[in-house]
Amino acid sequence: MADRVRPVVLAREHTLPLAASLTQLFPDGVLRRGITITVDGPGAASVALTLAAAPVHTGSWVAFVDLPELNLAAAAEAGVVLERVACIRSGGQWSATVAALLGAFDLVIVGMGRRVRAGDVRRLGARARERGSVLVALRGVCGAAVWPDAPDVTLTTGASQWSGLGAGHGHLRARMLTVRAEGRRGFSRPCRIDLVLPAEAQPEEQPALVSVAPVRTPPAPVVAVPVIARAG
């Protein structure tokens, strides 16, 4: 009787989709819910936008916390649906704010502009696993601090190359960025890819080479919004 009434949980309910350009970095080509990811190196914000693009395109919501330099024009060009994006400033309550967002949003992407305590990070990782959210910490922007605990996945960017310029003239149209992934809990085998940015939002499609936002585009303002934790 217990077997008959036990709820059926489909495998896809424990995962989020990925852009085709990132599937080789993650087991089974999907983003497993409840994991913690750090992104380090030049281009970390672009990698995070690529991570968010496919889930948001298919209906998920993403919260960007303490990322005042985030360019929403670049996010939209990367395939992130801005109608399902919240930009939040935590003020002096970073840990409490992130904890409230985990579970309310499928992805929570945080800037590491301050030093955080190891105990807070471990509690946030446990909450992410419990609530099924993906926690992403950007260590390559905003004078990033150290993430004082081992994440499930570490994405590290390396050499990059721009295309689109001719002999001293033209438009920057795409960026080739080397990304290395390593970690634990199923991510123990290091993997490296050459990522073309921006990438398409839809999973299982090849990324298109499209124009990036002009480098003189001012960053979008970050608006503080109330944080409401999901009941239960």
HUNORZI-V134008 format. One record per backbone hydrogen bond with DSSP energy under -1.0 kcal/mol. NH is the residue of the N-H (numbers start at 1). CO is the residue of the C=O. Records with the same first field share a line. If there is no record, write none. Layout:
NH: CO  CO
//
This chain:
5: 1
6: 2
13: 10
14: 11
15: 12
16: 31
22: 19
25: 22
29: 26
30: 27
31: 16
33: 14
35: 32
37: 135
38: 153
39: 137
40: 155
44: 41
47: 43
48: 44
49: 45
50: 46
51: 47
52: 48
53: 49
56: 52
57: 53
58: 54
59: 56
60: 55
62: 84
63: 107
64: 86
65: 109
66: 88
70: 67
75: 71
76: 72
77: 73
78: 74
79: 76
80: 75
84: 81
85: 82
86: 62
88: 64
93: 90
97: 93
98: 94
99: 95
100: 96
101: 97
102: 98
103: 105
104: 101
105: 101
107: 61
108: 134
109: 63
110: 136
111: 65
112: 138
121: 117
122: 118
123: 119
124: 120
125: 121
126: 122
127: 123
128: 124
129: 125
130: 126
131: 127
132: 128
133: 128
134: 106
135: 35
136: 108
137: 37
138: 110
139: 39
145: 112
149: 147
152: 36
153: 36
154: 182
155: 38
156: 180
157: 40
158: 178
161: 176
163: 174
166: 169
168: 166
173: 163
174: 163
175: 197
176: 161
177: 195
178: 159
179: 193
180: 156
181: 191
182: 154
183: 187
184: 152
191: 181
193: 179
195: 177
197: 175
217: 214
//
